[in-house]
Amino acid sequence: MKTSVRPRGPEIKTELPGPRSRELIAVSQQYEPQAASEQVPIVWKHAEGVWVTDMDDNTFLDYTSGVLVANAGHSHPRLVRAMQEQAEHAVNTYDFLNEWRPQLAQRLVEITPPNLSRAIVLTTGAETIETAIKIARLYTGKHEIVAFHGAFHGRTFGAMSVNGKRSSPGIRGFGPFLPGVVFAPFPYPYRSILCRGHEDECSERSFEYFKWIVETESEKDIAAVLVETYQGAAGSIIAPKPWLQMMAQWCKENGALLIIDEVQASFGRTGKLFGFQHYDIEPNLLCLGKGISSTVPVSAVLGEEDIMKTLTPGSVSSTHGGNSFSSRVALENINVILDENLSDNAARIGAVLDERFRAMQRKYDIIGDVRGLGLVFGLELVKDRETREPDPAATHAIIDEAYQRGLVMIAPIGFYGNVIRIAPPLVITEEEALLGADILEEAIAAVVG
């Protein structure tokens, strides 16, 4: 049952997890392979706005957005109404045209740069990556894709092939992978051996190393450069503006397509409607997902006219892609994000949280680095600020302690599992955001003493 007012704070009524939650966890452990990522043991029952209630009626503040999906908040009434109304009419239509798919494609073209003239509506973020690689190879007649260390683009085979951390559980043991992928360094000022601690140097040196890798390790047959505006899984690493601008210019000069993966960065998350808008660049192909609907599975690839017209009937198709149910909800979600100025709210609340997290960094030596853009943050935890030795054990402990206090965050991210990701729904108020920061600080103090 929906609440009539927003809770003023978490409410923990049972031990965690509670008895009903434990029952369902046991069922999962018996009948599901333990293949999903390991998260705190909350069993979701109801979610609204930024609040989540578990099966035992404990209430938590959500700092995850269901991993960057619920940008408009959980169970937004306009989205719920769109789902209810469409469920009474038609849901899946395969490749047959329906009322909502072309309207969604039109809206996506309207809100993106003028060079992007057509949109393919699909289902998942990984599916957009697979599709973008296909299109790039078909259009250019070339086969190589440049991807970056630390990248995460999905868990399907092609997407795994361009993920930049082969030692991660989602990749290790599943190879060999797609040939023709060339990896280059993504600027990571806090840890990069090329430029540790110096962002300006990081842009220049990383770009020079990229050119060296292309010169020495590629076949000079590069179809596309595939890049995220920020690397979520690697630890919320924000691309420096000069570097991404140099990459875009290189693509123009060398006949390679610039594919920007905005699955985690779009629809207001970074304080602008799209993350690439911070960089004054335009992609040739744009991959969208997650926050596109704030709810149901839907994604899209947008591209330039000359690129998209190389596709022929049957070359890109998806069983559930562009179904009337998901398309209608995504269309309504875009309108909600624009009508409620959620990009602006993300920028405003993000600035407040940035100040608060940096104050926490000054207070607690365990916080080695704070990175953020809009309402996505990474707090990198270390054992020693001088050596920057990662502290994954404390990171896990802090996330669990926060859960016990009513704040939900996802499992640690980053190369070493030592980064706390903070990404609440964009409807969060300043009071709610700072309440989450208070709980997080309490959890840090409880762990480090």
N, C-alpha and C positions, 0 to 999 in steps of 0.2 A: 504494500500500500504506500502511495506517495506521501511524503511529508508536506505539510502546508507551509512550513517555514524552514529556513536553513538552520541546521544545528549550530550551536555556538562553539562546539568543540567535540572531540572524540568522547565516546562513552564505552567503557570496557566493563561488561557485566559478568563475564566468566573468566576462568583461566583460558589462555590462548595456546593452541586452538581449543574451542569449546567442544562439548560432547557431540553435537550434531555434525560439526565440521570434521571431527576425528573419524566419525563413521564414514563420511564420504571420502576422506583421504584414504581410509583403509580399502574402500571399494576401488578407488583409482589404482592403488598399489597392487591390488590383486588382478585387475582386468586390463589395465593400460600398461604398455611398455613405458619405462621411466625415461622417456626420450625428450620431454619438454625441459625448458630451462628451470633450474631450481629456484623457486621463489619462496617468500615467507608463507607459512601455511594458513593463509586466509582463503576461505571458500566463499566466494561472492554470492550473495542472495539478491541484493538490490543496490542500485547506485543512482544517485541524482545529483546533478551539479558537480561538486567536488567531494561528495560524501559517499562512502561505501558502507553497506551493512552486510555482515556475514550471516551464516546460517544459524548463529546463536544470538542474533540481534545485537552484536557489538558493532559500534559505529566508528569508522576510521576516516581520517582526512587523506585524500588521494593525491600523492605527489608523482603519479605515473601517467595519468590519462590513458590507462590501459596500454601502455607503451606507445604514447604519442598519437593515439587515435582520437580520443574524446576531446578534441579541441573546443567544441561548443558545449562541453560538459556532458555528463552522463544523463541520458533520458530527457534531453531537451524537449519540451512539450511540442514544439513545431515539428521536430523530427519524429516523435512518437505518433503524432497525428498523421503525418505523411505515410508512415509505415502501416498504421491501422487502415487508412483509407485505401492504400494500394493493395494491401493483402486481400481485400474484398473484390478486387477486379482481376488483375493478372500479375503473376510474379515472374516466371521464367518464359522467355520467348526465343531463346537461342539466337540465331542470326536474323530471324524475322524482325522487321522494324516494329518498334512500339512507340508509344506517345512520348516517352521521356528520354530515351537515349539520344536522339538528335538534339533535343533541347539542352541536355547536359553538355554535349560536344560544343554546341554554339556558345554556351555560357563560358566554358573553359577557354575557348578562343577569344572571347570578348575580354577576359580579365588577364590574359597573358600578353606578352609583347606582340606587336603587329606582324613580326616575321613568322610567328607560329599560326598557321591557318587551318590546321585540321587536327582532330583528336580521335584516337582509338580508345574506346571504353572497355576496360578489362576487369579483372577481379582482385589480384594481389600485387603488391609491390614487386615481388620477384618476377611475376609475369611481365611487368613493364620492362624489366631489365632484359629478359630473354627476347622480348619483342624489339627493343631498341637495338640490340646487337644484330638481330636478323636484318633489320631495316638498314643499319649502317653498312653492313657487308654487301647487301643487295645494291644499295645506291652507289657506293663508291667502287664496287668491284674489287675491294681490298679485303684482307682478312684479319689483320692484327688489331687488337684492342689494348690501349694503354689503361691500366688501372693502378691503384695506389696501395701502398702498405697501410694496413689498418682499416681498409674499406670493408663495409658490409653492405651487400646488395641483395641478399636473400639466401634461401636454402634449396632452391631447385638447382639442377646440375649446371646450367650455364651461369646462373647467378653465383653459385659456389666457386666457379672457375675464375671469377673476377673479384672474389673476396680476398682481402689483403692480409689475412692472418691464417695461414694454413695449419697452424697448430691448435686452432680452436676446436672444441668438441663437435661443432656443427660441420666441420670440414675434414678433420683428421680421420684417415682411414677410408674415405669414400673415393679417392682418386684411382687412376689418373684423370685429370680434368681436361677441359676444352683446350685444344692447342691454339697457339697464336695470341696468348695473353702476355703482355710485357708489363712488369711491375716497376713503379717508380716511388720515391719517397713523398709522403704527404707532410707538409711542414708541421712540426710538433715542437714548438720552441722550448717547452719545459724539459723534453727528454732527448731531442734529436742530437746525435753525435756531430751533425753538420753545423749546428748553430745553437747550442744549448743556451737558452735564456735570452736570446737576441732575436726578436721577431723580424726586424728589418733584414738582418742577415739571413734569417731562415728562408724568407721569400726568395732572395737572390740565389743562395747556395742550393736550395732545393730545386729551383728551376734550372740552374746550370747542371746539376746532377741528372735531372730528367733528360736534358738534351744529350748528355754523355751516354745515358742508358739507351736512348733511341739510336744513337750513333753506333754503339758497340753491341747491343743485344737484340735489336730488331732487324727485320728484313727490309726495312724502309717501305713497308706495305701497310701503313697504319690507316685503318678505316675510321677510327674514332678514339677520342680520349673520354673516359668515363669517370666522373668525379662527383663527390658530394660537396655541398657547400659547408657542411660540418660533418665530421665523422662521429656518428652517435655511438656505435658499438666500441670504437677504439678509445672512448673516454670523453665524448663531447668536445672534440678538438675542432676549433673554429679555424677555417681557412683564412690566412691573411689576405687582405684585399689585393695588394700588389701581385702576389703569386698567382691568384686566380685570374687576374687580368692578363698577366703574361701568358698563362696557359691558353686563354681564349684567343689572344693574338697569334700565338704559335699555330693554333688550329687553322685560323684563317689563312696564314701564310703557307701552310703545308698541306692544304687540301684534306684535312681530317675533320670529321664532325665533332662538335662539342656536345656530349651527352651529359646533362646534369641530372643527377639522381636527387630529387627533392621529396622522396617518399617520407622522410622524417622531418623535413624542414619547411614544408609548405603550409598554406592555409592559416597564416597568422602566427605560427609557432615562434618565429624568430623576431617578431615585432614588426614585420612587413608581411604582406600577403604571401610572398615567395622569398625564400632565402637568398636567391641569386640577385634580388633587387638591392641588396646591400653592396653589391660589387660592380654595378653599372656594366653588366655583361648580358648577352642574350644567347641562350642555348640554341643549337640546331634541332636537338631532340630533348624533350623534357619528360621525366618520369615522375608521376604523382601517385599517391596512395594515402593510406592511414587517415590523416585528418581531412581528406576529401569528403568523407561522409560523417565523420565523428561517431560512426556506429557500424554499419554493415560492410561486408567486403566489397570494395569497388576501387578501381585504380584507372589510370589513363596514361597514354603516351601522346604528347603533342609534338608536331613537327612542321617543318617548312613545306610549302606547296611542292616544290620540285622534288623533295625527298619523298613525300607521301604519295605522289602520283606514280612512283615506280611500283607500288603495290598493286597486285591483281586479285581478282575474286578468289577467295580461299587461301590466300597467302598468310593472312592473320585472322584467326577466329578463336572463339573461346565459348565453351558451353554455357557458362553463367555470365560471361562478360556483357555488359550493357543491358542486363535484364531490367525490366520495367521497375521492379521493386527497388533495387539498389540505385538505379539512375535517378529515380524520383527523389529518394532520400538525399543523395549527394547534391542534387540541384537545390533542394531546400536548405541543406547545410551551408552551401556557399552563400545563399541569401542571408542566412542567420549570421554568419561570420561578418558579412559586410554590413548588414543592418545594425548589428550590435557593436560594431567597431572593435572587434576582438583583437585585431592586430595591434591597434593602439593600446588596448588594455594590457596585452602581453608586453609591449615596450615599456609601459609605465610601471607595471608591477615588477617586471624584470629588473628595472633600474633600482627599485626599492630592495629587492632581494639581493642584487649584486652588492649593494652597500652593506647589507647585513652579513652576507657570507664573507666579505672581505674583513669586516670587523671580527668575525669568528676566526678567520685565518690569523689575524694579529694576536688573538688570545690563545689559540691552540696550535702548538707546533706540529701536530699531526697533519694539519691541513697544509700540504705543500703548494698546491696551486688551485686557483679558482678560475673557471672558464665559463662564460655565459654569453648568450645572445637571445634577447627576448625572454621567453619562458622555457629555456632549456639550459641547464647548468651541469657542469661536471666539477666535483670536489675531489681532487686527487690526494689520497692519504699516504703518508710516508712515515717510516720509522725515524728518519733523521733528515733534517732539512738540508744539511750540507751534502750528504751522499745521495739524497733523494731515493733511498732504498724503499721500494714499495712495501705497504703494510696491508696485504689482503685479509689477514686474519682480523685485524681491527675493523676493517671495512665491513666484513660480514657481521661482526659483533654489533657494530653501530646500527646497521640496517635492521637487525633482529631486535635490538633494544628499542628502536623507534617504533617498530611494529607492536611491541608489547605496550607501548605508551599511546598507541592509536594513530600512528602515521605510517602509511603504506608507501614504500619505495621498492623499485625492482632490485633484483640481485646485482651485485657489483659488476661494473663493466670495465673496459680498458684492457690494454695489453697484459697487465699483471693482475687483473681483478681487484684493483685498489681504487676505483673511482666510483663515487656515489653520483648517480644520475638523478636530477630533479627536473620534472617536467609536468607540472600540474595542468589541469584543464584551463583554457584561456579565459573562462568566466570567473576565475578565482578573484576574490576581493583582496584588498591590501591587508585587512584584518586576518583573513584566512591564511594568506601567504605567510605573514609574520608569525601566526600561530604555529604553522608547520616548521618554520625556522626555529621557534622556541623549543619545540619538541625535539627537533634534530640536535640542537645544542645540548639539551638535557641528556640525550642519548650519547653524545660525544663525551660529555663530562662523566657520565656513568662508566664508560668504557676506559677512558684514559686516566680518570682519577683527578 
